[in-house]
Amino acid sequence: MLIKNLLSDPDYGRSLRRRLWLGAGFLLVGIVGFVCWFLVVPDSALDDHARSFYLGAASGITLAAVVLLARTAYLLTHPAARKKAQIEETDERNHSIAVKAAAFAGGFTFFVTTALAFWTVAVPQGAFRILFFLMMCYWLSFLLAQRWLTYKL
């Protein structure tokens, strides 16, 4: 739903073509992950957890990209399915629910990250820095989105 909201366009065909590009980009990221897993990971000193991350992340991203590409290609070539999907995606109630869910998830993530930052101060600084970076990314993205939407709407 997030991808649909980010790539929404009054011209539904254009929105679907943008999703094809996004799917191709995800597929490229997944392929890069597999290339790293085949070429970099075997000769590295990474532990098993890190090695598994490369394979798992590359597999998940690649699978998600293939599903996105297949669904989008299906919608582009089947008018009845396209019309049904367009009605569902442009429904204001569904859009309102998605916006409220994203706002809740963002706020919840920020507060959980803040609470975890208190705990990570007592452990190695790397974990605290990552959480602090995530909190700053949230606030920066919120402020930039707010500014952009103020001028756009």
TIKE-53749 format. One record per residue (C-alpha): residue number from 1; chain; residue in three letters; x negated, y negated, z. Coordinates in pm, 1 decimal, always signed. Example, Ala and Ser with C-alpha at 12.3 -4.5 7.8 and 13.67 -1.06 7.14 Angstrom:
BEGIN
 keti bavex drengu       c1       c2       c3
    1     A    ALA  -1230.0   +450.0   +780.0
    2     A    SER  -1367.0   +106.0   +714.0
//
This chain:
BEGIN
 keti bavex drengu       c1       c2       c3
    1     A    MET     +0.0     +0.0     +0.0
    2     A    LEU   -286.9   -235.4    +73.4
    3     A    ILE   -427.8   -192.1   -277.6
    4     A    LYS    -84.8   -258.8   -424.6
    5     A    ASN    -53.5   -581.2   -224.7
    6     A    LEU   -403.8   -699.3   -308.2
    7     A    LEU   -361.3   -638.3   -679.8
    8     A    SER     -1.3   -749.8   -714.6
    9     A    ASP    +86.2   -954.8  -1017.5
   10     A    PRO   +419.5  -1069.9  -1164.6
   11     A    ASP   +321.5   -870.6  -1475.3
   12     A    TYR   +337.9   -513.3  -1345.9
   13     A    GLY   +140.6   -377.5  -1642.4
   14     A    ARG   -147.7   -610.4  -1561.2
   15     A    SER   -134.1   -500.3  -1198.6
   16     A    LEU   -161.1   -136.1  -1307.6
   17     A    ARG   -455.2   -213.3  -1536.6
   18     A    ARG   -630.9   -383.1  -1243.3
   19     A    ARG   -576.5    -66.5  -1040.7
   20     A    LEU   -747.6   +130.5  -1315.9
   21     A    TRP  -1051.8    -94.3  -1280.2
   22     A    LEU  -1040.7    -59.3   -902.8
   23     A    GLY  -1015.9   +319.0   -935.0
   24     A    ALA  -1313.7   +318.3  -1171.2
   25     A    GLY  -1508.0   +111.5   -917.5
   26     A    PHE  -1423.4   +355.7   -636.7
   27     A    LEU  -1524.7   +643.8   -860.8
   28     A    LEU  -1858.5   +475.3   -925.9
   29     A    VAL  -1914.7   +430.3   -550.9
   30     A    GLY  -1835.3   +798.1   -496.0
   31     A    ILE  -2077.5   +900.3   -769.6
   32     A    VAL  -2349.1   +682.3   -613.7
   33     A    GLY  -2283.6   +863.3   -284.6
   34     A    PHE  -2327.5  +1201.0   -455.5
   35     A    VAL  -2647.0  +1082.5   -626.6
   36     A    CYS  -2784.2   +973.1   -288.3
   37     A    TRP  -2683.0  +1307.2   -137.5
   38     A    PHE  -2860.8  +1501.3   -413.4
   39     A    LEU  -3170.8  +1283.7   -455.2
   40     A    VAL  -3235.3  +1102.3   -126.2
   41     A    VAL  -3090.5  +1314.6   +152.3
   42     A    PRO  -3273.1  +1647.6    +94.6
   43     A    ASP  -3618.6  +1491.0   +138.0
   44     A    SER  -3524.2  +1258.0   +422.4
   45     A    ALA  -3566.8  +1294.5   +796.2
   46     A    LEU  -3196.7  +1233.7   +859.6
   47     A    ASP  -3018.3  +1450.4  +1114.3
   48     A    ASP  -2737.1  +1684.3  +1011.2
   49     A    HIS  -2469.0  +1431.1  +1107.2
   50     A    ALA  -2607.4  +1168.2   +869.0
   51     A    ARG  -2657.0  +1424.5   +592.0
   52     A    SER  -2296.2  +1536.9   +628.9
   53     A    PHE  -2178.0  +1177.1   +615.4
   54     A    TYR  -2313.1  +1131.8   +263.4
   55     A    LEU  -2136.8  +1439.8   +132.9
   56     A    GLY  -1811.8  +1372.9   +320.0
   57     A    ALA  -1790.0  +1005.6   +230.2
   58     A    ALA  -1880.7  +1067.0   -132.8
   59     A    SER  -1623.7  +1346.8   -157.5
   60     A    GLY  -1347.9  +1142.5     +6.0
   61     A    ILE  -1409.2   +830.0   -198.7
   62     A    THR  -1432.3  +1028.0   -522.4
   63     A    LEU  -1111.9  +1218.1   -448.2
   64     A    ALA   -926.4   +896.5   -359.7
   65     A    ALA  -1049.6   +736.4   -683.9
   66     A    VAL   -935.0  +1032.2   -893.3
   67     A    VAL   -590.2  +1025.1   -730.1
   68     A    LEU   -561.9   +648.5   -784.2
   69     A    LEU   -670.2   +680.9  -1147.6
   70     A    ALA   -434.9   +973.4  -1214.8
   71     A    ARG   -133.7   +804.4  -1054.6
   72     A    THR   -199.0   +475.8  -1231.0
   73     A    ALA   -248.4   +646.7  -1568.1
   74     A    TYR    +77.2   +836.1  -1509.9
   75     A    LEU   +264.6   +513.5  -1437.0
   76     A    LEU   +119.0   +348.2  -1746.1
   77     A    THR   +237.6   +629.8  -1971.8
   78     A    HIS   +578.6   +717.3  -1819.8
   79     A    PRO   +827.2   +426.4  -1838.9
   80     A    ALA  +1088.7   +576.9  -1604.2
   81     A    ALA   +835.2   +643.5  -1327.8
   82     A    ARG   +683.3   +301.4  -1388.7
   83     A    LYS  +1018.2   +126.3  -1349.3
   84     A    LYS  +1094.0   +317.0  -1026.5
   85     A    ALA   +748.4   +238.9   -882.5
   86     A    GLN   +781.3   -127.1   -981.5
   87     A    ILE  +1114.3   -157.2   -800.8
   88     A    GLU   +967.9     +3.0   -486.7
   89     A    GLU   +654.4   -211.8   -493.9
   90     A    THR   +833.5   -540.8   -551.2
   91     A    ASP  +1094.8   -478.8   -282.0
   92     A    GLU  +1064.5   -764.8    -32.9
   93     A    ARG  +1146.8   -544.1   +264.2
   94     A    ASN   +860.8   -303.7   +184.0
   95     A    HIS   +628.2   -597.9   +131.6
   96     A    SER   +728.8   -753.5   +463.3
   97     A    ILE   +673.1   -421.8   +643.0
   98     A    ALA   +328.3   -384.2   +486.3
   99     A    VAL   +227.4   -738.5   +583.2
  100     A    LYS   +341.7   -691.0   +942.9
  101     A    ALA   +169.4   -351.2   +965.2
  102     A    ALA   -156.2   -498.5   +830.9
  103     A    ALA   -135.1   -786.5  +1078.6
  104     A    PHE    -76.8   -546.9  +1367.1
  105     A    ALA   -358.1   -315.7  +1256.6
  106     A    GLY   -599.8   -606.7  +1223.0
  107     A    GLY   -513.3   -747.8  +1563.7
  108     A    PHE   -523.3   -406.8  +1729.3
  109     A    THR   -860.8   -331.1  +1571.0
  110     A    PHE   -999.4   -662.5  +1690.2
  111     A    PHE   -891.3   -606.8  +2051.4
  112     A    VAL  -1017.1   -246.8  +2058.1
  113     A    THR  -1348.7   -364.1  +1914.3
  114     A    THR  -1369.7   -636.0  +2177.9
  115     A    ALA  -1300.1   -386.2  +2456.3
  116     A    LEU  -1562.7   -148.8  +2318.1
  117     A    ALA  -1814.1   -433.4  +2306.0
  118     A    PHE  -1799.5   -452.2  +2686.9
  119     A    TRP  -1890.0    -84.9  +2706.9
  120     A    THR  -2165.0    -99.7  +2444.5
  121     A    VAL  -2353.5   -378.3  +2621.9
  122     A    ALA  -2477.4   -110.0  +2862.2
  123     A    VAL  -2598.8   +121.6  +2582.2
  124     A    PRO  -2848.1    +58.0  +2299.7
  125     A    GLN  -2810.1   -281.1  +2135.2
  126     A    GLY  -2742.3   -136.0  +1789.6
  127     A    ALA  -2387.4    -32.0  +1879.4
  128     A    PHE  -2311.5   -370.6  +2035.7
  129     A    ARG  -2445.1   -554.8  +1731.0
  130     A    ILE  -2229.1   -346.4  +1498.2
  131     A    LEU  -1914.8   -413.7  +1701.5
  132     A    PHE  -1998.1   -783.6  +1729.0
  133     A    PHE  -2054.6   -795.8  +1353.0
  134     A    LEU  -1714.3   -630.0  +1296.3
  135     A    MET  -1543.7   -882.4  +1524.2
  136     A    MET  -1706.1  -1170.1  +1337.1
  137     A    CYS  -1609.5  -1016.8  +1001.6
  138     A    TYR  -1249.6   -996.8  +1119.7
  139     A    TRP  -1239.8  -1359.8  +1229.0
  140     A    LEU  -1421.4  -1486.8   +921.5
  141     A    SER  -1194.0  -1291.9   +686.9
  142     A    PHE   -888.3  -1415.1   +878.3
  143     A    LEU   -999.0  -1778.7   +857.0
  144     A    LEU  -1091.4  -1753.7   +489.3
  145     A    ALA   -765.3  -1578.8   +402.9
  146     A    GLN   -567.3  -1835.5   +597.6
  147     A    ARG   -743.6  -2121.8   +419.8
  148     A    TRP   -702.7  -1959.6    +77.8
  149     A    LEU   -334.9  -1878.7   +131.9
  150     A    THR   -268.8  -2231.7   +259.3
  151     A    TYR   -388.7  -2373.0    -71.4
  152     A    LYS   -235.1  -2096.8   -286.0
  153     A    LEU   +115.5  -2095.7   -135.4
//
